[in-house]
Amino acid sequence: MIPVQAGLPRPLGATATHKGVNFALQSRDATRVEVAFYAPDGTERTRFALPECTGDVWHGLVALHEAGPGTEYAFFVDGPDDPAKGLRFAPTTPLVDPYAREFLAGPPPRARVIDPRFDWNGDRSPAVPWRDTLIYELHVKGFTARHPQVPEPLRGKYLGLAAPAVTRHLTRLGVTAVELLPCQAFLSEATLTARGFVNYWGYNPIAWFAPAPQYAIADPTAEFKTMVKALHAAGIEVILDVVFNHTAEGNEQGPTLSLRGIDNGAYYRLDPRDPRYYENLTGCGNTVNCEDPTVRALILDCLRYWVEEMHVDGFRFDLATVLARTAHGFDPAAPLLAALRADPVLAYAKLIAEPWDVGFGGYQLGRFPSGWSEWNDRYRDAMRGFWRGDPGRIGEFAERFAGSSDLFRHGGRRPTASVNFVTAHDGFTLHDLVAYNDRHNEANLEDNADGHTNNLSWNCGVEGPTDDPAVNALRMRQMKNFVATLLLSQGVPMLLAGDEFARTQHGNNNAYCQDDEIAWVDWSLLAAHADLAAFVAALVQIRATHREFRRDTFFKGTPQRAGGKDVTWLHREGREMQQADWLDPEQRALGAWLRRGDGSGGLLVLVNASAEPVEFALPAVPSSLWRRLVDTATEPFDAPWGAAADRYPLAARSLALLER
């Protein structure tokens, strides 16, 4: 039997058929392509040259007696080695298939042919509208590594997220979507492994189609699908944090693992003055060249795979400005962004941009096209500064609270274009935001020089842990202030995993290399801070039952058909805010009076970031019997209050929500 026949140029990668496995690899400058097969211990057992080249795709069908599901393989690609021209072929180096569905770290790094069959049993996306979405950002391993109700073999794994105890917690909290830190197969940088660390967060990809094997017990693809199926059954969408801006191959001194040895000049942005070097717009050594049609096709194929085969509901794009870079800089009409929205499979996936990279002109918040949502770091900074008590923050607080129309109103975009967050994986946790003034990253062994310095945090008077009950009470109130503000703001709220029960990283604001108890969620804190978790869940429920906090359109601030304004900004004296009030740097109290469209009543959000209590004058409206829904200074959370009073006693550093 002939072991290798011509096969087909599509699909790219390794495709198991009833006749064998079809291998196809695209390389415009290659002169020869071989596929090598490996034993489980990593020793090469045989290899074959791909016999045909259609256009720039090399392909061949390897017979069943040589290859099938479970076969481990790598490519060897021959061609000119001329770095001065951007050509870096290395014919003796095994290369990972860019379309690999399963990745093996090696040695050598290689891929495995998969059997894609899986019983989805009617699984469907929850398809939660953007306005109703609550995102919960988590790390697959860190979320369950210490979870006492997850069976020990499943802790830190995809199957751990499928455990009933986990889905119960998420649904009780009201989460509608989990945003998973990178699950595309990744490697740790040599500089980290030399210090005994790993790339814990996973922002160093090597195989974009392959689920990270670190989070699997035996079969990464099947176990990832099982996780998605369980989360969907609980009504929870799955959003992947994807990294298409750089790869683990690093700069010109980095290892040749895949794309560099396949088609270096196509896949990477090279310095036009000297193609030996890479443009480093990511801070990671290289930058993926999304201008090239081959690269765009690869990324689109990959995203379609995660949606169609893995049932993922959306993506958060790390350093997304790279996706839309052209020779002239960022372009919101760049071909890749246009193709994403034109693609029938991806058109309804949730697309979230981290709207910056580290290159010139890289900060592009608010400039992505309609259909995208964006991480809004200006929301984060405005709310942190306001609740810290910084002067002159009242105007930006109102703008961000109202959905950041100054950033997103153009092009028919909506408040849901803003993904609002106070904390994320990169930076302090919520607890640490109110317990530390400074970063404490000594455990990273970088002389505490890594991580953000401008954290806009406030330790409430004591750095780190304290037994002072007054300080601890203030910290709890501040955490509630942040959560309440986040969940009552227009836009899409995102919570960081464990913030609902005061998870701490002990002041480490850059735990990217800490695969240990610094970064893992400590579930014992759930019992210790059950009141905070209950507060968060109650706020989520209030948001879910009051459309005023989940608008599809921006506030107009002008009288509506029913007679009142949709939002009125109130001074502590009860009158409408005037220009001089907005410009007063000492103004730290504000009211937002949200009127219902039918004129039947409304909701009043009162905030006071000052160190002194405020007697807040309430709006003079007919039948003004007010019911308190939230007060971050009142214990317990549901303490009754209802009055026809004309003033509300707003404690220092507190937020209240009243309903008429």
C-alpha positions in Angstrom: 0.0 0.0 0.0 1.3 3.4 -0.9 1.9 5.2 2.5 1.5 8.8 1.1 -0.8 10.1 -1.7 -1.4 13.6 -3.0 -4.3 14.4 -0.6 -6.0 17.8 -0.6 -4.8 21.3 0.1 -7.8 22.0 2.4 -8.5 22.0 5.2 -5.1 23.0 6.6 -3.6 21.0 9.4 -4.2 17.4 10.2 -7.6 15.9 9.3 -8.5 12.3 10.0 -10.5 10.6 7.3 -11.6 7.0 6.6 -8.6 6.7 4.3 -6.0 8.1 6.7 -4.8 11.6 7.8 -4.6 14.5 5.4 -1.8 16.9 6.2 -1.7 20.4 4.7 0.7 23.2 5.5 0.9 26.7 3.9 4.3 28.2 3.2 5.0 30.5 0.3 8.8 30.2 0.3 9.3 26.5 1.3 11.1 24.2 -1.0 10.2 20.9 0.8 7.9 19.9 3.6 8.0 16.7 5.6 5.7 15.3 8.3 7.4 13.3 11.0 5.6 10.9 13.4 6.6 10.3 17.0 6.3 7.6 19.7 4.8 8.6 23.0 8.3 9.1 24.5 9.1 11.7 21.8 11.4 9.6 19.7 10.9 10.0 15.9 9.6 6.7 14.3 9.2 7.7 10.7 8.7 10.7 8.3 7.3 11.4 4.9 7.6 14.2 2.4 4.4 15.9 1.5 4.2 15.0 -2.2 2.1 17.9 -3.6 2.1 21.7 -3.5 -1.1 23.5 -4.6 -0.3 27.2 -4.7 1.6 27.7 -1.6 0.0 24.8 0.3 2.0 21.5 0.7 -0.2 18.5 1.3 -0.4 14.7 1.4 -2.7 11.9 2.6 -0.9 9.5 4.9 -2.5 6.0 4.9 -4.3 4.6 7.9 -1.6 2.1 8.8 0.8 5.0 9.3 -1.4 7.7 10.9 -4.8 8.2 12.5 -6.4 9.8 15.6 -3.7 9.8 18.4 -0.8 10.1 16.0 1.9 12.5 17.3 3.5 14.6 14.5 5.6 17.7 13.6 6.6 19.3 10.4 10.0 19.9 9.0 10.2 22.7 6.5 13.1 23.4 4.1 13.8 26.7 2.4 16.3 29.6 2.4 17.8 30.6 5.7 18.5 34.3 5.0 17.6 36.5 8.0 18.6 39.6 6.2 15.6 39.0 4.0 13.3 37.8 6.8 13.7 34.1 5.8 14.4 31.8 8.8 13.8 28.3 7.5 15.4 25.6 9.8 15.0 22.2 8.0 16.4 20.2 11.0 14.0 21.7 13.5 10.6 20.1 14.3 7.8 22.6 13.9 4.3 22.7 15.6 1.4 22.7 13.1 -0.3 26.1 13.3 -3.6 24.2 12.9 -2.8 21.7 15.6 -5.9 20.6 17.6 -3.8 19.1 20.4 -0.4 20.2 21.6 2.3 18.2 23.3 5.0 20.3 25.0 7.7 17.7 24.2 10.6 17.3 23.8 10.2 17.9 21.0 7.1 20.2 20.9 4.6 18.5 18.6 0.9 18.0 17.8 -1.5 15.1 18.0 -4.2 14.1 15.6 -7.6 14.2 17.3 -10.8 12.4 17.0 -13.3 15.4 17.1 -16.4 13.3 17.9 -18.3 14.4 21.0 -21.8 14.0 22.2 -23.0 17.5 22.8 -26.5 16.2 23.6 -28.3 19.2 22.2 -26.1 21.8 23.7 -26.9 25.4 22.8 -25.5 28.7 23.6 -27.4 30.6 26.3 -27.2 33.6 23.9 -27.5 36.2 26.7 -28.1 39.7 25.3 -25.3 42.1 26.0 -27.4 44.3 28.2 -28.1 41.4 30.5 -24.5 40.1 30.6 -22.4 39.9 33.8 -18.9 38.7 33.1 -16.8 36.9 35.7 -13.1 36.7 34.9 -11.3 33.6 36.1 -8.3 31.4 35.7 -9.1 27.8 34.9 -6.6 26.4 37.3 -6.6 29.0 40.0 -10.3 29.0 40.4 -10.7 25.4 41.6 -7.1 24.4 42.7 -8.2 25.0 46.4 -11.9 24.3 46.1 -12.8 21.8 48.8 -16.1 20.7 47.1 -14.4 19.8 43.8 -13.0 16.3 43.7 -9.3 16.4 44.1 -8.4 14.9 40.7 -10.5 17.6 39.0 -9.1 20.6 40.8 -7.4 23.1 38.6 -8.8 21.4 35.5 -11.4 22.0 32.8 -13.5 19.4 34.5 -13.2 21.2 37.8 -15.2 24.1 36.3 -17.8 21.6 35.3 -18.3 20.5 38.9 -21.7 21.2 40.4 -20.3 23.1 43.3 -18.7 25.6 40.9 -21.7 26.1 38.7 -23.9 26.5 41.7 -21.7 29.3 43.1 -21.7 31.1 39.7 -25.5 30.8 39.2 -26.2 31.9 42.8 -24.0 34.9 42.2 -25.9 35.7 39.0 -23.0 35.3 36.6 -24.0 35.0 32.9 -20.6 34.6 31.3 -17.2 33.4 32.5 -14.2 34.9 30.8 -11.4 32.4 30.9 -7.8 33.5 31.0 -5.9 32.0 28.0 -6.8 28.4 27.2 -4.9 28.3 23.9 -1.8 26.1 24.3 1.0 28.1 25.7 4.6 27.8 26.9 6.6 29.5 29.7 9.4 31.8 28.7 13.0 30.5 29.4 13.6 33.5 31.6 10.8 32.4 33.9 11.7 28.7 34.0 15.3 29.6 34.8 14.0 31.3 38.0 11.7 28.3 38.8 8.6 30.0 37.7 6.0 29.4 34.9 3.8 31.7 32.8 0.8 31.2 35.0 -1.6 33.5 33.2 -0.9 31.9 29.8 -0.3 34.9 27.6 2.4 33.2 25.6 0.7 31.0 22.9 2.2 28.3 20.7 -0.9 26.5 19.2 -4.0 28.7 18.8 -6.4 25.8 18.0 -5.3 23.5 20.9 -6.7 23.7 24.4 -4.0 24.2 27.0 -3.0 20.6 28.1 -2.1 21.9 31.6 -5.8 22.0 32.5 -6.6 18.5 31.2 -6.4 15.1 32.8 -6.2 13.0 29.6 -8.0 14.5 26.6 -7.9 18.4 26.5 -10.4 18.7 23.7 -13.1 16.4 25.1 -12.6 17.8 28.6 -12.8 21.4 27.4 -16.1 20.5 25.6 -17.4 18.9 28.7 -16.7 22.1 30.7 -18.5 24.2 28.1 -21.5 21.9 28.1 -21.8 22.0 31.9 -21.6 25.8 32.0 -24.1 26.1 29.2 -26.5 23.8 31.1 -26.2 26.3 33.9 -27.1 29.2 31.6 -23.5 30.5 31.6 -21.7 31.6 28.4 -18.0 30.9 27.8 -15.7 33.7 26.6 -12.1 33.0 25.8 -9.2 35.4 26.4 -7.3 34.9 23.1 -3.8 36.0 22.2 -3.3 36.6 18.5 -0.9 39.5 18.9 2.3 37.5 19.5 3.6 34.0 20.0 6.0 32.1 22.2 8.8 32.3 19.6 9.8 35.7 21.0 12.3 37.9 19.2 15.1 37.0 16.8 17.0 35.3 19.7 14.0 33.2 20.7 13.3 29.5 19.9 12.1 28.4 16.5 9.0 26.4 17.3 6.4 26.9 14.6 5.5 30.0 12.5 9.1 31.3 12.3 10.3 28.2 10.6 7.2 27.9 8.3 6.8 31.4 6.9 8.6 34.0 9.1 7.9 37.0 6.8 4.2 36.3 6.5 3.4 35.6 10.1 5.4 38.3 11.8 5.8 42.1 11.4 9.5 42.5 10.6 11.4 45.7 10.9 11.2 47.2 7.3 14.7 48.7 7.7 16.3 45.4 8.7 14.1 42.3 8.4 16.4 40.4 10.7 14.6 42.0 13.6 10.9 42.0 14.7 8.6 44.9 15.4 7.9 44.5 19.1 4.5 46.2 19.5 3.5 43.8 22.2 6.4 43.9 24.7 6.8 40.1 24.1 9.5 40.1 21.4 7.4 39.7 18.2 4.1 41.0 16.7 1.8 38.9 14.6 1.3 40.3 11.1 -2.5 40.6 10.8 -2.1 42.5 7.5 -1.1 39.3 5.7 -4.0 37.3 4.2 -2.5 34.0 5.3 -2.5 35.2 8.9 -6.0 36.6 8.7 -7.3 33.3 7.3 -5.5 31.4 10.1 -7.1 33.6 12.8 -10.6 33.4 11.3 -10.3 29.7 10.9 -9.2 29.4 14.5 -12.1 31.5 15.9 -14.6 29.6 13.8 -13.2 26.4 15.2 -13.6 27.5 18.8 -17.2 28.6 18.1 -18.4 25.7 15.9 -16.4 22.8 17.3 -15.8 23.9 20.9 -19.1 25.9 21.3 -17.4 29.0 22.7 -19.7 32.0 22.9 -17.2 34.9 22.6 -13.7 36.2 22.8 -11.7 38.8 24.6 -8.7 39.8 22.4 -5.5 40.6 24.2 -3.7 43.7 23.0 -6.4 44.0 20.3 -4.9 47.1 18.7 -2.4 44.7 16.9 -5.3 43.1 15.0 -6.1 46.4 13.3 -2.6 47.7 12.7 -1.6 48.7 9.1 1.5 50.4 7.7 -0.2 53.6 8.8 -1.1 52.6 12.3 -4.4 51.6 13.9 -7.3 51.4 11.4 -10.8 50.6 12.7 -11.7 49.5 9.2 -8.7 47.1 9.0 -9.4 43.9 7.0 -9.4 41.6 10.0 -11.9 43.5 11.9 -14.1 43.8 8.9 -13.8 40.1 8.2 -14.8 39.2 11.8 -18.1 41.1 11.5 -18.8 39.8 8.0 -18.2 36.1 8.9 -21.6 34.3 9.4 -20.2 32.1 12.1 -18.6 34.9 14.1 -21.1 37.7 13.5 -23.0 36.9 16.7 -20.1 35.9 18.9 -19.3 38.3 21.7 -16.2 40.3 20.7 -14.3 42.2 23.4 -11.1 44.2 22.7 -8.4 45.1 25.1 -8.0 48.3 23.1 -4.3 49.0 23.4 -0.8 47.6 22.7 2.6 49.0 23.6 3.5 50.5 20.2 3.2 54.1 19.1 -0.5 55.1 18.9 -1.4 51.9 20.6 -4.1 53.2 23.0 -7.3 53.1 21.1 -10.1 53.0 23.7 -13.4 53.8 22.0 -12.2 53.5 18.5 -13.2 49.9 17.7 -16.1 49.5 15.2 -19.7 48.8 16.0 -20.3 45.3 17.2 -17.3 45.3 19.5 -17.2 45.9 23.3 -14.0 47.2 24.9 -12.3 46.9 28.3 -12.7 50.4 29.7 -9.7 51.2 31.9 -10.8 54.8 32.2 -13.9 53.5 34.0 -11.5 51.6 36.4 -9.4 54.6 37.1 -12.3 57.0 37.5 -14.0 54.8 40.1 -10.8 54.1 42.0 -9.9 57.7 42.2 -13.4 58.8 43.2 -13.8 56.3 46.0 -10.3 57.0 47.2 -11.5 60.6 47.7 -9.4 62.3 45.1 -10.4 65.9 44.3 -12.0 66.8 41.0 -13.3 63.3 40.1 -17.1 64.0 40.2 -17.5 64.8 36.5 -15.7 61.7 35.3 -17.5 59.6 37.8 -20.8 60.7 36.3 -19.6 60.1 32.7 -18.3 56.6 33.4 -21.3 55.7 35.6 -23.6 56.7 32.7 -21.9 54.4 30.2 -19.0 56.5 28.8 -20.9 58.1 26.0 -18.0 60.4 25.3 -16.0 57.3 24.2 -18.7 55.1 22.7 -21.6 57.1 21.3 -20.3 57.3 17.8 -21.2 54.9 14.9 -24.4 53.7 16.5 -22.6 52.1 19.4 -24.4 51.5 22.7 -23.6 51.6 26.4 -22.8 47.9 26.2 -19.7 48.8 24.2 -18.1 49.6 27.6 -16.9 46.6 29.6 -16.7 48.2 33.0 -14.3 46.8 35.6 -12.7 47.9 38.8 -10.3 44.9 39.1 -9.0 42.3 36.7 -6.4 39.6 36.7 -3.7 42.2 36.0 -3.5 44.3 39.1 -4.8 44.3 42.7 -7.8 42.2 43.7 -10.7 44.1 45.2 -9.6 43.3 48.8 -6.0 44.4 48.0 -7.3 47.6 46.3 -8.5 48.7 49.8 -5.7 47.2 51.8 -2.5 48.3 50.1 -1.2 51.6 48.9 1.8 50.0 47.2 2.5 46.8 45.3 4.2 43.9 47.1 5.6 41.7 44.4 8.7 40.5 46.1 7.7 36.9 45.5 8.2 37.5 41.7 12.0 37.9 42.3 12.1 41.1 40.2 13.1 43.4 43.1 9.5 44.5 43.4 10.0 46.5 40.2 7.3 44.7 38.1 3.6 45.5 38.0 1.7 48.8 38.0 2.8 51.6 40.3 -0.2 53.9 39.6 -2.8 51.7 41.3 -5.1 54.5 42.6 -5.5 52.3 45.7 -6.0 53.3 49.3 -5.2 51.1 52.3 -7.7 52.8 54.6 -5.0 53.8 57.0 -2.9 50.6 57.5 -0.8 48.8 54.9 -1.8 45.2 54.7 -3.5 43.0 57.3 -4.7 44.6 60.5 -6.8 43.7 63.6 -8.2 47.2 63.8 -12.0 46.8 63.6 -12.5 50.3 62.3 -10.1 49.9 59.4 -11.5 46.5 58.5 -15.1 47.9 58.6 -14.0 50.8 56.3 -12.4 48.4 53.9 -15.5 46.3 53.8 -17.6 49.4 53.1 -15.2 50.5 50.3 -15.4 47.0 48.7 -19.2 47.3 48.7 -19.0 50.8 47.3 -16.9 49.5 44.3 -19.2 46.5 43.7 -22.4 48.6 44.0 -21.0 51.3 41.6 -20.0 48.6 39.1 -23.3 46.9 39.1 -25.4 50.0 38.9 -23.4 51.6 36.1 -24.5 51.5 32.5 -22.4 49.1 30.4 -21.3 45.5 30.9 -20.0 44.8 34.4 -17.0 42.4 34.9 -16.2 40.9 38.2 -12.8 39.3 39.1 -13.1 35.8 40.5 -13.1 35.7 44.2 -13.7 39.5 44.7 -17.2 38.6 46.0 -15.6 37.1 49.1 -12.5 39.4 49.4 -9.9 37.2 47.8 -6.3 38.5 48.4 -3.0 38.1 46.6 -1.3 39.8 49.7 -0.5 42.9 47.8 0.9 41.2 44.7 -0.5 43.1 41.7 1.3 41.1 39.0 0.9 37.4 39.8 1.6 36.3 36.2 4.2 33.8 37.3 2.7 32.7 40.6 1.2 29.2 40.1 0.7 28.8 43.8 -1.5 30.0 46.7 -0.7 33.6 46.0 -2.8 33.5 42.8 -5.1 30.5 43.5 -8.6 31.4 44.9 -8.8 30.7 48.6 -12.3 29.3 49.1 -12.2 29.4 52.9 -12.8 33.2 52.5 -16.3 32.5 51.2 -17.4 31.5 54.7 -15.5 34.3 56.3 -17.0 36.9 54.0 -20.4 35.4 53.3 -22.0 38.8 53.9 -20.0 40.4 51.1 -20.9 37.5 48.7 -24.6 38.0 49.7 -24.3 41.7 49.0 -22.9 41.1 45.6 -25.6 38.6 44.7 -28.3 41.0 45.9 -26.9 43.8 43.7 -26.8 41.5 40.7 -30.4 40.7 41.3 -31.3 44.4 41.6 -29.5 45.0 38.3 -31.4 42.1 36.7 -34.8 43.3 37.8 -34.4 47.0 37.0 -34.0 47.8 33.4 -32.9 51.3 34.4 -29.4 49.9 35.0 -29.3 47.9 31.7 -30.1 50.5 29.1 -29.7 49.8 25.3 -29.3 53.5 24.6 -27.3 56.3 26.2 -29.0 58.8 28.6 -30.2 62.0 26.8 -30.4 64.2 29.9 -33.4 66.0 28.4 -37.1 65.9 29.2 -38.8 62.8 27.7 -42.4 62.2 26.6 -43.5 61.3 30.2 -42.3 64.7 31.3 -39.0 64.1 33.2 -35.5 63.7 32.2 -34.2 60.1 31.9 -31.3 61.1 34.2 -31.0 64.1 36.5 -27.7 64.8 38.3 -28.4 66.1 41.8 -26.4 68.3 44.2 -26.4 67.3 47.8 -28.8 70.2 48.3 -31.4 68.5 46.1 -31.0 70.9 43.1 -29.8 70.0 39.7 -26.0 70.1 39.3 -24.7 73.3 37.7 -21.5 74.0 35.8 -19.8 75.4 38.8 -20.7 72.3 40.8 -19.0 70.0 38.3 -15.9 72.1 38.3 -15.7 72.3 42.1 -12.7 70.0 43.0 -14.0 69.4 46.5 -17.4 68.1 45.3 -17.5 64.4 46.4 -21.2 63.8 46.8 -23.6 63.2 43.9 -27.1 61.9 43.1 -28.3 60.2 39.9 -32.1 60.4 39.6 -33.1 57.8 37.0 -36.7 58.3 35.8 -38.8 55.5 34.4 -40.0 56.1 30.8 -43.7 56.0 31.8 -43.2 58.6 34.6 -44.3 56.2 37.3 -41.3 56.7 39.5 -37.6 56.0 39.5 -34.4 55.1 41.2 -32.1 57.4 43.0 -28.4 56.5 43.4 -26.6 58.6 46.1 -22.8 58.5 46.5 -20.6 60.2 49.0 -16.8 59.7 48.7 -16.0 62.3 51.4 -14.9 61.6 55.0 -17.9 63.3 56.4 -21.6 62.3 56.3 -24.1 64.2 54.1 -27.8 65.0 54.7 -28.8 64.6 51.0 -31.9 66.5 50.0 -34.2 64.2 48.1 -36.0 65.3 44.9 -39.2 67.2 45.4 -41.6 64.9 43.6 -45.3 64.0 44.2 -45.9 61.0 46.5 -42.3 60.9 47.4 -42.3 57.8 49.6 -38.9 56.3 49.3 -37.8 52.7 49.8 -34.2 51.9 50.5 -32.8 49.1 48.4 -29.1 49.5 49.2 -26.9 51.3 51.7 -23.3 50.3 51.9 -23.0 51.8 55.4 -26.0 49.9 56.8 -25.8 46.5 58.4 -27.5 44.2 57.6 -27.8 44.8 53.9 -31.6 44.5 54.0 -32.2 46.8 57.0 -35.6 48.4 56.5 -36.0 52.1 55.7 -39.0 53.8 54.2 -39.9 57.3 54.6 -41.6 60.3 53.1 -38.7 62.4 54.4 -37.1 65.1 52.3 -33.5 64.2 53.3 -31.5 61.0 53.4 -28.7 60.5 55.9 -25.8 59.4 53.7 -22.8 58.2 55.7 -19.2 59.1 54.9 -17.8 57.0 52.1 -21.0 55.2 51.2 -23.5 54.6 48.4 -27.3 54.3 48.8 -30.0 53.3 46.3 -33.5 54.5 46.9 -36.6 53.7 44.9 -39.8 55.7 44.6 
